[in-house]
Amino acid sequence: MKINFSKYQGTGNDFIMLDNLNGQYDSLSIENIQFLCDRRFGIGADGLIKINSHSSLDFEVDYYNSDGSKSFCGNGARCSVAFAETLGIDVSNTSFLGIDGAHKGSKVNNVISIEMGNVSKVERLDEDYIIQTGSPHYIRFIDSKSDLDIVEFGKMIRYSDQFKVNGINVNSVEILDDSNLIVNTYERGVEDETLSCGTGVTACVLAFADKKELLGNHSIHAKVKGGNLQVSFNQISKGVFEEIHLIGAGTFVFSGEVNV
């Protein structure tokens, strides 16, 4: 099968994008996806996204991690909005389906905002947090002197008895000030640190807001290894969040064709 693809990245989180509006890649197998995402033998990416048609929304984001597993991906969704524009879809005010339900999005210049799902459960494990933002995230706050290795720590949590069956993403957060964080993420499915994770940054911002009791509307900036993201939200009561938006760029890298 010949595949025409585009490569996009969102703050260093990179994706293979396929135009599947006519269903031409419906038969793509998990083994095909694993090969295409392989950084030595394939194109190389953190994930693969098929843009599918949808009966009532503008499109569907059909997302696969590099191991072929499925989840919602915030950075992937932002890149999907950018790619959908090249397919002739109006993304100035768009709606699309993810694995966790319907989302709204917008693109102005190269700034892409997607509305995340509401969050009404914030789980505490001593000083750590577990928050579901389309994908599950474990969050630990650290200080600037910490020598925590996110890959070593991530594997320890992800493969612990509590999480080894379904897996969990693992994040470390350093608080710079009242509106700026540094976030590092170990992603299940990739099974390594990634340069950015949109759902992870969102979960970390919400954990920070819960920790600092930031009720009402706020906007927090997060620095990741691949760049900068912004999360706005309304905490209507402690641990209950609505109007959550993940904001940042989605950038075209290159396009090509490959046979599988």
PyMOL commands that set and color helices and strands:
alter all, ss='L'
color gray80, all
select helices_A, chain A and resi 30-37+74-86+150-158+198-212
alter helices_A, ss='H'
color red, helices_A
select strands_A, chain A and resi 2-10+13-20+47-52+59-65+94-98+101-108+111-115+123-125+128-132+136-142+169-177+180-187+192-194+216-224+227-237+240-249+251-259
alter strands_A, ss='S'
color yellow, strands_A
deselect
rebuild
show_as cartoon
